């Protein structure tokens, strides 16, 4: 049984040289190789050489807007975040595995007003009731970004440290970080186990939806009615990115999950945003924390 360590680490905010980014880029190349497995020939064909088999869980296709169930192994970096409750673990937020020990999520997912600190990370599944290849690991450290304020919606980003190293395979594999703010496509994919509409219950199946990335001016207009105590400076295009489509959006329970694009590396995604907030009525537009702004901070902690 794991002993949960409640610790908030505040790391001074300062810029590092761009050479630091090569650490995660190099690791991502190694993650990409994990999709290839060596298959031994049948015993009747002893003269046949070993064969390399591609086990990638998705194919790069033109992005078509529409919400649907994710297929098995399509998003192997997805993490379900859980909280201890009197009735067992309450799975409520999402996250993205970025290394053997760390999960990237939203700062507001570190703590639940109903259940306390986030304590569990579940990986390897798309269906919450599926036990095949499922891995549960304790969260022993929660690290929020230094400038995050729970009253404000700015800098909603955090890291969760796992109790043990995760073994990578076809079902569990990290996502790459996006480094370039200007290298973002017009469309991106959001994933999560959140609500699919106005009903209270969350989805048992991992859902994906393709969203259009919208400009800051349009986003500011949409969120103009939000309390100035929260979004006092409007949408910050350096640290936030807006995405949505009429009738398509992330919703309650999707917080902390990734907004992702296809990577140039084979069978890999890049995380460009972290699901942060939206309006009470889902299905219009959401705001995501822009990951590229925080790469130096992430790497100082994860890859030291």
Secondary structure, DSSP 4 states (H G I P E B T S, - for coil): -PPPP---PPPP-----GGGHHHHHHHHHHHHHTTEEEEPPPTT-TTSPPEEEE--S----------EEPPTTTTTTEEEEEEEETTEEEEEEEEEE-SSSEEEE-GGGSEETTTEEEEEEEES-SBTT--TT-EEEEEEEEEE-TT--TTS-TT--EEEEESSPPPP-SS--PPEEP--TT---SEEEEEES--SSSSSSPPSB-EEEEEEEE-HHHHHHHTTTS-TTTSTT---TTTEEEEEBTTB---TT-TT-EEEEE-SSTT-EEEEEEEEEE-SS-SSEEEEEEGGGGHHHHHHHH--
